[in-house]
Amino acid sequence: MGTREDIVKAITAGREAGERGDPPTVCPYPGTSTLRTAWIRGYAKARPVSAQPDRAE
């Protein structure tokens, strides 16, 4: 598990990658790392899912 500082850096790096439009595959952390989760969280905040129209039922 990364230190608090490492986690903040990973979130920031993910956000910056999302803002640049990089694909999520550029994440530098392995799949088993907590830092990968932090990076993806930052990435997701910068590249939110497009709004879905409400479905009329």
Secondary structure, DSSP 8 states (H G I E B T S, - for coil): ---HHHHHHHHHHHHHHHHHT--GGG--S-TT-HHHHHHHHHHHHHS----------
